[in-house]
Amino acid sequence: MNRLSRVFKSKSVSSIIVTACVVIVLAFVSSLLFVTFTSFKTGIDGAVNTQIRELSTQIVYNYENYIGGIIETSNIIQTDIDRYDINAEQESGLFGDYLREIIHLNSDILNIAVYDYETGRCLSSSNINETGNVIDDDETNWFQEALDNPTVHVFSIPYSEYGSKEYKVNVSKLIKYHNGGIMGVLKIEISFHRFIELVEKSNLGQGGHITIIDSDYEIVHTSLSDQNAALKEIDVVREIVLGTQSAYLDGYNMTVNVDTLSNTKWRICIFINIDRVMEIERTFLLTIIIITCIILVIGILLFMAAAQTITAPMKQLELAMRKVEKSDYFRMEEVEFAASKEVEALTRRFNRMMRKIGELMENVIAEQAAQRKSELKALQNQINPHFLYNTLDSIMWLIENRKNQEAGEMLVALARLFRIGISNDSEVIPLRDEMEHVRNYLLIQKIRYADSFDYEFQVEEAALDVKTLKLIVQPIVENSIYHGLKNKIDKGMLRISVQIEDDFLFIRVSDNGYGIRQEVIDSLYANFEDGVVSNSVGLKNIYQRAMIYYGGKAEIIIESELDNGTTIIVKEPLKRE
């Protein structure tokens, strides 16, 4: 059960429903198919076997009835023979007349004769010319077999006389006459055409036939036109001995029934074609399979339609959830569609949940906006006192060194700085104002550091109207002077460049200072992402302000090469005036 649950766990509801229903229908239809076909096959095989048994019984009965008639005639002759003097038959001819009367009553009997036990001389015969003759050596088989088997009637192999197409069978029997005092051999010649007629009257199907064999498996007669084919069938008969068995012979499916013929040493082999029966079974099986496939296809289509009815509303609900998931901001869209009661209840709960989430999101957005403004103000306020302290410290140094003109210039520059940096309450200002702020700052710093560095601006005209965070460039410039140029032996160079690329504003601050080692750069990047709000002035302060304001879409990139300088790049989304 657990394994089945794992199999269906990753499947869709539609596939689970269709699979389960198909399996159930397939199992039911397969069982029905098996039971139906088994019952049909059992019934038809039983009916065919019954019919075959009845047919075989009828054929055997016909043959035995015919043979029984011959044997009964032989018994009558044996009973009546004591009324005649066989030894004086040549003079009286009375027994011959008696035999001819019997032949007259039974057209299948061709001749009847009685032979002396010891000499083989014909004592009496229905054929007057035969009386007194002695049997030829080539005719002694039937005579000798009668002597060897005194208790039974011996049937010979069918034969035809020279020049004749009519086959005969000799039925011979050892008899006693003159009240049992003398022994002789009775021979009855019968026509074999009656055996053939009995075969022709039997409908055994295409290729069906009858073969009669003796105790030595020699063919007495076969209705097959091909004698060699009949010889091949003897091996099958040897396997069966007596009874019924199926066999595939000469391209036909046959049921072979082997039975004995009473009062003879013969066995009759009946070959009945059952191809038609097997064709009926195959047709029935094919019909059931086709019907099963049709039912299965219709069932699958119905199950798929039912599954689609159930799952389509669920997919619409999923689509609505995906829209919310992919949206950059929460957007409430109520879902409405006709579905089953369970799905409609789920849809109502989803809409209620979405409305509740919308309310919560509005509250969170308002709180985050207020928090963001507070954080941004706090970070900006960290810069203003820091810079004011450094600048005033520089002016004091100039006054102490009696450089009043430079101190005056620094005071003017400082006043301009405050006009931009402090008097404006907005979080963002045009880039031109930020650049003016940086120029005043650099003027102050250049005086402070006694012209130990130069600076230049490369700003695209189109970028001047772009809005940027206030006081975002000046701290970078301050770091470049303090860490890159202050202790440089030769004169330093500071470049501020601004370009617009792919809807982003790129602000680059480059110096030709000593550069920064890679491990320090990695440490700075790690410091950006540590999640702790910075209480210091510097790159992390700028990074946090930019990430808050631009919603995570801003970047700070540090590029440095030892002894060649450092470039700090601020990448901001465009916000035009």
HELIX and SHEET records of a PDB file:
HELIX    1   1 ASN A    2  LYS A    9  1                                   8    
HELIX    2   2 VAL A   13  ASP A   80  1                                  68    
HELIX    3   3 ILE A   81  ARG A   83  5                                   3    
HELIX    4   4 ILE A   86  ALA A   88  5                                   3    
HELIX    5   5 GLU A   89  SER A   92  1                                   4    
HELIX    6   6 LEU A   94  LEU A  105  1                                  12    
HELIX    7   7 ILE A  128  GLU A  130  5                                   3    
HELIX    8   8 ASP A  137  GLU A  139  5                                   3    
HELIX    9   9 THR A  140  ASP A  148  1                                   9    
HELIX   10  10 HIS A  193  GLU A  200  1                                   8    
HELIX   11  11 GLN A  227  ILE A  240  1                                  14    
HELIX   12  12 ASP A  275  LYS A  326  1                                  52    
HELIX   13  13 LYS A  341  GLU A  400  1                                  60    
HELIX   14  14 ASN A  404  GLY A  421  1                                  18    
HELIX   15  15 LEU A  431  ARG A  448  1                                  18    
HELIX   16  16 GLU A  461  ALA A  463  5                                   3    
HELIX   17  17 GLN A  474  ASN A  479  1                                   6    
HELIX   18  18 SER A  480  LEU A  485  3                                   6    
HELIX   19  19 GLN A  518  PHE A  528  1                                  11    
HELIX   20  20 LEU A  539  TYR A  549  1                                  11    
SHEET    1   A 5 CYS A 122  SER A 125  0                                        
SHEET    2   A 5 ILE A 109  ASP A 116 -1                                        
SHEET    3   A 5 ILE A 182  SER A 191 -1                                        
SHEET    4   A 5 TYR A 167  TYR A 177 -1                                        
SHEET    5   A 5 VAL A 154  PHE A 155 -1                                        
SHEET    1   B 5 CYS A 122  SER A 125  0                                        
SHEET    2   B 5 ILE A 109  ASP A 116 -1                                        
SHEET    3   B 5 ILE A 182  SER A 191 -1                                        
SHEET    4   B 5 TYR A 167  TYR A 177 -1                                        
SHEET    5   B 5 TYR A 159  SER A 160 -1                                        
SHEET    1   C 5 ILE A 219  THR A 222  0                                        
SHEET    2   C 5 HIS A 209  ILE A 213 -1                                        
SHEET    3   C 5 ARG A 267  ASN A 273 -1                                        
SHEET    4   C 5 TYR A 252  THR A 260 -1                                        
SHEET    5   C 5 GLY A 243  LEU A 249 -1                                        
SHEET    1   D 2 VAL A 428  PRO A 430  0                                        
SHEET    2   D 2 LYS A 467  LEU A 469 -1                                        
SHEET    1   E 5 PHE A 453  VAL A 459  0                                        
SHEET    2   E 5 GLY A 492  GLU A 501  1                                        
SHEET    3   E 5 PHE A 504  ASP A 511 -1                                        
SHEET    4   E 5 GLY A 565  PRO A 573 -1                                        
SHEET    5   E 5 GLU A 555  GLU A 561 -1                                        
END                                                                             
